[in-house]
Amino acid sequence: MILAIDSSTAWLGLSLYEESAVLYEHVWKTHRRHTVELAPAVEKALHDCDLTFEQIKVLAVAKGPGSFTSLRIGLVFIKGLALACHLPVIGLPTLDILAYSQPIRDLPLICALQAGRAKLAAATYINVDNHWKCDTPLQVLTAKELVLQINTPTLVCGEFSEEDRRTLTRKWKSVILASAANCVRRPSCLAELAWKLWKEGKVDDPVIMTPIYLHTADPILS
């Protein structure tokens, strides 16, 4: 069984996953309470599923981009478990998790999350052998700046404010905006991606694994 945690932004998520089954998934807005809410949430997940921590064989974590504070909390939590319990750990870029949940199409896909100060962290993905693959460096920009870059039909999904969504939908001929429900980062997607990598023997060293930070003054993005 794998325990997956995504603490990239104010939206915190965790999942318990085994082979091809999602045993548990929970996503909630923490309001800057990552530190006090994460460990009890894991304990509750195990209790609700009638499982024990000893049944966890692999750990997975979203490593950013995201808030400096929230990412650090999630990575420290997972690293602590990995080192104390001698468990393999896998870290994955946060936007890869969002891309994984989107239907495969022969159009570019832009995934984004809040970067603070009315800006977004965004990257473009393309369909390579029926898998989304990141095709551009990470950008930090406003929704208006993002729209100016989209001139051909493009799928867009992510953690957007209501104002961001209004800005994006104004360019409806080029922007194919995912519904709010399809813009949620699902920790079960993180778990499934990590499970595949673990089966291939691709794990990270928890000692040297580092987060992907954004240059922003906001302690926890919302």
TORKOL-4160 file (C-alpha; in steps of 0.2 Angstrom, whole numbers, padded with zeros to 4 digits, m for minus):
222
<pt num="1" X="0000" Y="0000" Z="0000"/>
<pt num="2" X="0006" Y="0018" Z="m0004"/>
<pt num="3" X="0003" Y="0034" Z="0006"/>
<pt num="4" X="0003" Y="0049" Z="m0005"/>
<pt num="5" X="0002" Y="0067" Z="0001"/>
<pt num="6" X="0001" Y="0083" Z="m0009"/>
<pt num="7" X="0004" Y="0099" Z="0002"/>
<pt num="8" X="0009" Y="0110" Z="m0012"/>
<pt num="9" X="m0004" Y="0124" Z="m0009"/>
<pt num="10" X="m0018" Y="0128" Z="0004"/>
<pt num="11" X="m0027" Y="0113" Z="m0004"/>
<pt num="12" X="m0020" Y="0098" Z="0005"/>
<pt num="13" X="m0023" Y="0080" Z="m0001"/>
<pt num="14" X="m0019" Y="0062" Z="0004"/>
<pt num="15" X="m0023" Y="0045" Z="m0003"/>
<pt num="16" X="m0021" Y="0027" Z="0001"/>
<pt num="17" X="m0018" Y="0016" Z="m0014"/>
<pt num="18" X="m0014" Y="m0002" Z="m0018"/>
<pt num="19" X="m0011" Y="m0010" Z="m0035"/>
<pt num="20" X="m0026" Y="m0004" Z="m0045"/>
<pt num="21" X="m0038" Y="0002" Z="m0030"/>
<pt num="22" X="m0040" Y="0019" Z="m0022"/>
<pt num="23" X="m0043" Y="0014" Z="m0004"/>
<pt num="24" X="m0045" Y="0032" Z="0002"/>
<pt num="25" X="m0044" Y="0050" Z="m0004"/>
<pt num="26" X="m0047" Y="0066" Z="0004"/>
<pt num="27" X="m0044" Y="0084" Z="m0002"/>
<pt num="28" X="m0047" Y="0099" Z="0009"/>
<pt num="29" X="m0042" Y="0118" Z="0011"/>
<pt num="30" X="m0032" Y="0120" Z="0027"/>
<pt num="31" X="m0031" Y="0138" Z="0030"/>
<pt num="32" X="m0013" Y="0138" Z="0034"/>
<pt num="33" X="m0015" Y="0123" Z="0046"/>
<pt num="34" X="m0004" Y="0110" Z="0037"/>
<pt num="35" X="0007" Y="0106" Z="0052"/>
<pt num="36" X="m0007" Y="0103" Z="0064"/>
<pt num="37" X="m0019" Y="0094" Z="0052"/>
<pt num="38" X="m0008" Y="0082" Z="0042"/>
<pt num="39" X="m0003" Y="0069" Z="0054"/>
<pt num="40" X="m0021" Y="0067" Z="0062"/>
<pt num="41" X="m0028" Y="0066" Z="0044"/>
<pt num="42" X="m0016" Y="0051" Z="0040"/>
<pt num="43" X="m0021" Y="0043" Z="0056"/>
<pt num="44" X="m0040" Y="0045" Z="0052"/>
<pt num="45" X="m0037" Y="0038" Z="0035"/>
<pt num="46" X="m0029" Y="0023" Z="0041"/>
<pt num="47" X="m0043" Y="0021" Z="0055"/>
<pt num="48" X="m0057" Y="0024" Z="0043"/>
<pt num="49" X="m0050" Y="0010" Z="0031"/>
<pt num="50" X="m0047" Y="m0002" Z="0046"/>
<pt num="51" X="m0028" Y="m0002" Z="0041"/>
<pt num="52" X="m0012" Y="0000" Z="0051"/>
<pt num="53" X="0004" Y="0010" Z="0047"/>
<pt num="54" X="0014" Y="m0006" Z="0046"/>
<pt num="55" X="0004" Y="m0010" Z="0030"/>
<pt num="56" X="0011" Y="0005" Z="0021"/>
<pt num="57" X="0025" Y="0000" Z="0009"/>
<pt num="58" X="0029" Y="0016" Z="m0001"/>
<pt num="59" X="0027" Y="0034" Z="0002"/>
<pt num="60" X="0024" Y="0048" Z="m0012"/>
<pt num="61" X="0024" Y="0066" Z="m0011"/>
<pt num="62" X="0021" Y="0081" Z="m0022"/>
<pt num="63" X="0037" Y="0091" Z="m0023"/>
<pt num="64" X="0031" Y="0107" Z="m0031"/>
<pt num="65" X="0030" Y="0120" Z="m0037"/>
<pt num="66" X="0020" Y="0127" Z="m0023"/>
<pt num="67" X="0021" Y="0137" Z="m0007"/>
<pt num="68" X="0038" Y="0137" Z="0002"/>
<pt num="69" X="0030" Y="0133" Z="0019"/>
<pt num="70" X="0017" Y="0121" Z="0014"/>
<pt num="71" X="0029" Y="0111" Z="0003"/>
<pt num="72" X="0042" Y="0110" Z="0016"/>
<pt num="73" X="0029" Y="0103" Z="0029"/>
<pt num="74" X="0024" Y="0089" Z="0017"/>
<pt num="75" X="0041" Y="0085" Z="0012"/>
<pt num="76" X="0048" Y="0085" Z="0030"/>
<pt num="77" X="0033" Y="0074" Z="0035"/>
<pt num="78" X="0036" Y="0061" Z="0022"/>
<pt num="79" X="0055" Y="0062" Z="0023"/>
<pt num="80" X="0053" Y="0059" Z="0042"/>
<pt num="81" X="0042" Y="0043" Z="0039"/>
<pt num="82" X="0054" Y="0037" Z="0026"/>
<pt num="83" X="0070" Y="0038" Z="0036"/>
<pt num="84" X="0062" Y="0032" Z="0052"/>
<pt num="85" X="0053" Y="0017" Z="0045"/>
<pt num="86" X="0065" Y="0013" Z="0031"/>
<pt num="87" X="0052" Y="0016" Z="0017"/>
<pt num="88" X="0055" Y="0020" Z="m0001"/>
<pt num="89" X="0049" Y="0037" Z="m0006"/>
<pt num="90" X="0044" Y="0045" Z="m0023"/>
<pt num="91" X="0043" Y="0063" Z="m0026"/>
<pt num="92" X="0033" Y="0070" Z="m0041"/>
<pt num="93" X="0031" Y="0088" Z="m0048"/>
<pt num="94" X="0014" Y="0094" Z="m0043"/>
<pt num="95" X="0008" Y="0099" Z="m0061"/>
<pt num="96" X="0012" Y="0082" Z="m0067"/>
<pt num="97" X="m0001" Y="0076" Z="m0055"/>
<pt num="98" X="m0014" Y="0088" Z="m0062"/>
<pt num="99" X="m0010" Y="0083" Z="m0080"/>
<pt num="100" X="m0011" Y="0064" Z="m0076"/>
<pt num="101" X="m0030" Y="0067" Z="m0072"/>
<pt num="102" X="m0034" Y="0075" Z="m0088"/>
<pt num="103" X="m0041" Y="0065" Z="m0103"/>
<pt num="104" X="m0028" Y="0062" Z="m0117"/>
<pt num="105" X="m0031" Y="0073" Z="m0132"/>
<pt num="106" X="m0021" Y="0079" Z="m0147"/>
<pt num="107" X="m0020" Y="0097" Z="m0141"/>
<pt num="108" X="m0008" Y="0105" Z="m0129"/>
<pt num="109" X="m0013" Y="0106" Z="m0111"/>
<pt num="110" X="m0008" Y="0120" Z="m0099"/>
<pt num="111" X="m0008" Y="0115" Z="m0080"/>
<pt num="112" X="m0008" Y="0129" Z="m0067"/>
<pt num="113" X="m0009" Y="0132" Z="m0048"/>
<pt num="114" X="m0009" Y="0148" Z="m0038"/>
<pt num="115" X="0008" Y="0156" Z="m0036"/>
<pt num="116" X="0002" Y="0171" Z="m0024"/>
<pt num="117" X="0000" Y="0189" Z="m0028"/>
<pt num="118" X="m0013" Y="0186" Z="m0041"/>
<pt num="119" X="0000" Y="0175" Z="m0051"/>
<pt num="120" X="0000" Y="0157" Z="m0057"/>
<pt num="121" X="0013" Y="0144" Z="m0059"/>
<pt num="122" X="0010" Y="0136" Z="m0076"/>
<pt num="123" X="0018" Y="0123" Z="m0088"/>
<pt num="124" X="0013" Y="0116" Z="m0105"/>
<pt num="125" X="0011" Y="0097" Z="m0108"/>
<pt num="126" X="0009" Y="0088" Z="m0125"/>
<pt num="127" X="0003" Y="0071" Z="m0129"/>
<pt num="128" X="0018" Y="0059" Z="m0131"/>
<pt num="129" X="0013" Y="0040" Z="m0134"/>
<pt num="130" X="m0004" Y="0043" Z="m0125"/>
<pt num="131" X="0004" Y="0051" Z="m0110"/>
<pt num="132" X="0005" Y="0069" Z="m0105"/>
<pt num="133" X="0023" Y="0075" Z="m0105"/>
<pt num="134" X="0029" Y="0092" Z="m0099"/>
<pt num="135" X="0035" Y="0102" Z="m0114"/>
<pt num="136" X="0040" Y="0119" Z="m0107"/>
<pt num="137" X="0049" Y="0127" Z="m0092"/>
<pt num="138" X="0039" Y="0132" Z="m0077"/>
<pt num="139" X="0032" Y="0150" Z="m0079"/>
<pt num="140" X="0025" Y="0162" Z="m0066"/>
<pt num="141" X="0013" Y="0174" Z="m0073"/>
<pt num="142" X="m0005" Y="0182" Z="m0072"/>
<pt num="143" X="m0020" Y="0174" Z="m0080"/>
<pt num="144" X="m0020" Y="0189" Z="m0092"/>
<pt num="145" X="m0002" Y="0185" Z="m0097"/>
<pt num="146" X="m0006" Y="0167" Z="m0099"/>
<pt num="147" X="m0021" Y="0171" Z="m0110"/>
<pt num="148" X="m0010" Y="0181" Z="m0122"/>
<pt num="149" X="0001" Y="0166" Z="m0125"/>
<pt num="150" X="m0014" Y="0155" Z="m0130"/>
<pt num="151" X="m0017" Y="0157" Z="m0149"/>
<pt num="152" X="m0023" Y="0140" Z="m0154"/>
<pt num="153" X="m0035" Y="0128" Z="m0146"/>
<pt num="154" X="m0027" Y="0123" Z="m0129"/>
<pt num="155" X="m0034" Y="0113" Z="m0114"/>
<pt num="156" X="m0032" Y="0122" Z="m0098"/>
<pt num="157" X="m0034" Y="0116" Z="m0080"/>
<pt num="158" X="m0029" Y="0120" Z="m0063"/>
<pt num="159" X="m0031" Y="0129" Z="m0047"/>
<pt num="160" X="m0039" Y="0146" Z="m0053"/>
<pt num="161" X="m0048" Y="0159" Z="m0044"/>
<pt num="162" X="m0065" Y="0165" Z="m0050"/>
<pt num="163" X="m0057" Y="0180" Z="m0058"/>
<pt num="164" X="m0044" Y="0169" Z="m0067"/>
<pt num="165" X="m0058" Y="0158" Z="m0074"/>
<pt num="166" X="m0067" Y="0173" Z="m0080"/>
<pt num="167" X="m0051" Y="0180" Z="m0089"/>
<pt num="168" X="m0048" Y="0163" Z="m0097"/>
<pt num="169" X="m0066" Y="0160" Z="m0103"/>
<pt num="170" X="m0065" Y="0177" Z="m0112"/>
<pt num="171" X="m0054" Y="0168" Z="m0125"/>
<pt num="172" X="m0066" Y="0154" Z="m0128"/>
<pt num="173" X="m0061" Y="0151" Z="m0146"/>
<pt num="174" X="m0043" Y="0145" Z="m0140"/>
<pt num="175" X="m0045" Y="0141" Z="m0121"/>
<pt num="176" X="m0054" Y="0125" Z="m0118"/>
<pt num="177" X="m0056" Y="0127" Z="m0099"/>
<pt num="178" X="m0059" Y="0111" Z="m0088"/>
<pt num="179" X="m0073" Y="0112" Z="m0076"/>
<pt num="180" X="m0070" Y="0116" Z="m0058"/>
<pt num="181" X="m0072" Y="0098" Z="m0053"/>
<pt num="182" X="m0059" Y="0092" Z="m0066"/>
<pt num="183" X="m0047" Y="0106" Z="m0059"/>
<pt num="184" X="m0044" Y="0098" Z="m0042"/>
<pt num="185" X="m0027" Y="0090" Z="m0039"/>
<pt num="186" X="m0031" Y="0072" Z="m0034"/>
<pt num="187" X="m0019" Y="0063" Z="m0022"/>
<pt num="188" X="m0024" Y="0047" Z="m0029"/>
<pt num="189" X="m0017" Y="0052" Z="m0046"/>
<pt num="190" X="0000" Y="0055" Z="m0037"/>
<pt num="191" X="m0002" Y="0038" Z="m0028"/>
<pt num="192" X="m0005" Y="0029" Z="m0045"/>
<pt num="193" X="0010" Y="0038" Z="m0054"/>
<pt num="194" X="0021" Y="0034" Z="m0039"/>
<pt num="195" X="0015" Y="0016" Z="m0039"/>
<pt num="196" X="0020" Y="0014" Z="m0057"/>
<pt num="197" X="0038" Y="0021" Z="m0053"/>
<pt num="198" X="0040" Y="0010" Z="m0038"/>
<pt num="199" X="0036" Y="m0005" Z="m0048"/>
<pt num="200" X="0050" Y="0000" Z="m0060"/>
<pt num="201" X="0062" Y="0002" Z="m0046"/>
<pt num="202" X="0062" Y="0021" Z="m0048"/>
<pt num="203" X="0063" Y="0029" Z="m0031"/>
<pt num="204" X="0071" Y="0044" Z="m0023"/>
<pt num="205" X="0084" Y="0047" Z="m0009"/>
<pt num="206" X="0074" Y="0056" Z="0005"/>
<pt num="207" X="0090" Y="0064" Z="0011"/>
<pt num="208" X="0093" Y="0074" Z="m0005"/>
<pt num="209" X="0076" Y="0075" Z="m0012"/>
<pt num="210" X="0072" Y="0094" Z="m0014"/>
<pt num="211" X="0056" Y="0104" Z="m0017"/>
<pt num="212" X="0052" Y="0115" Z="m0032"/>
<pt num="213" X="0050" Y="0132" Z="m0025"/>
<pt num="214" X="0042" Y="0147" Z="m0032"/>
<pt num="215" X="0050" Y="0165" Z="m0029"/>
<pt num="216" X="0035" Y="0172" Z="m0020"/>
<pt num="217" X="0033" Y="0180" Z="m0003"/>
<pt num="218" X="0017" Y="0172" Z="0001"/>
<pt num="219" X="0019" Y="0159" Z="0015"/>
<pt num="220" X="0005" Y="0148" Z="0010"/>
<pt num="221" X="m0003" Y="0151" Z="m0007"/>
<pt num="222" X="m0022" Y="0151" Z="m0008"/>
